[in-house]
Amino acid sequence: MDLKFKRKRMEKAYESTLVEAYKDYLETPDGREVCYDYLHHKTGGGAGILMVDEDDCVYLVRLYRNSIDRVTLEIPAGAYSRSDESGRDCAMREVEEETGMIPGKLIHLSNIVSSIGTYDEQTDIFIGLNLSKGTQKLDPNEFMECVKLPITEALSLIEQGEIVDSKTVLSIYAYLYMKSAGKL
């Protein structure tokens, strides 16, 4: 069965600093035309790190997110600063900027597309271990605090609906799986 759609044309509906929104006109496998919303991330995406210390505590950032109009807990993460920046370099830059911590060991978990139905942003997810102190360097428009939690408490916050960010949920569950399977 042929499942591939054919792109006929795209019309830009909106452009901002970070994203472009399009009407994406496609031909279905049976020949009909449909129009989907499509959001393009201008830098391609970014990276984030779940930082875990020797006591199985995680370091998350607490910050406001306008898309859901609430304060959230998330892994430190951010967008690529240039088109050729690697996920590893982006993650290392962002984690020190946001938390003032530096992981001595990075393990790549996955590259995810968190809203695959409409948005092409890709995020490299890492686990950071062997933590040391660096220097927090928040951008002028960033307002956040670094929070240290036992991973069991972070898991409870997921179950209670307090941690809802997909990259954070994925990284916590992946870390617990990898640890239980002896892969760390």
Summary of the structure (lengths in Angstrom):
residues: 184
radius of gyration: 18.5
end to end distance: 40.8
largest distance: 58.2
contacts: 540
relative contact order: 0.18
helix: 20%
strand: 46%
